[in-house]
Amino acid sequence: MTSKLLGSVIRGTLNFIMPASPSIDEHSVLVNETGTASARTKSAEEFQTRSYQTWERKGRQQERNSKQGTVTRKAVEGTIASKISSGRASPSCIKDHTRKRKAAAQESAKELARDVEALREQLRSSQKDLLDANLKFTNAKKRIRTLEGEKHSLADQYKTAEQIHADRLKTARGRLADLEARNRKQEEELQILREKVRVADEKNHNLGKLLEERTADFKGTQTFMTTAAHIPPLRSSAWSIP
């Protein structure tokens, strides 16, 4: 936008400096100075004003630095402008004034061209910086996407490992519960076996005592039978009941 505006201002200034008709007579100059002719474009007028102001500032600076001149450029320009406005200026004075205006406008146009070139250089530098920034931004986005992919991959791996761990933990807990149940069952069976052993020991003890008693009885009976065999038989009358 700024480049287009500066280009239009430069074109308007060049058109003002080098008009289509190369002949400039006193009447046309007076018409242009007094404003009776048709107005130029807005951008050309603004540039003309800025150019004249720039030239005027430079003239004042030169007058301050000069030790020979006693009349400032502003006063001279005011005198010439007043003469032109009143119609008392000579054609040579008008031409000299016009030539100075053209020279000032040309110098301002050169300065503006240098400014435009500087702006273009700044624009190129800004575009290069923008390209570098876009490249860095693109690389950063790629890096972010890569990191996000790695993050999702690690998250999936974590979920998978967590699921595997949960399954293994569940299986281990199931096995532990099964082992505990089997242990309780074996403890109960062992308790039953201990009870059976105790009962069997008690029965064995009782059977031992009973066997001892029966053995003692058997020995007594055997002794009795042996003794009875050596006793002579009694008469039947002796055993008769009265």
Secondary structure, DSSP 8 states (H G I E B T S, - for coil): -HHHHHHHHHHHHHHHHS-S-----HHHHHHHHHT-S----HHHHHHHHHHHHHHHHHHHHHHHH-SS--S-HHHHHHHHHHHHHHT---HHHHHHHHHHHHHHHHHHHHHHHHHHHHHHHHHHHHHHHHHHHHHHHHHHHHHHHHHHHHHHHHHHHHHHHHHHHHHHHHHHHHHHHHHHHHHHHHHHHHHHHHHHHHHHHHHHHHHHHHHHHHHHHHHHHHHHHHHHHHS----TTTT---
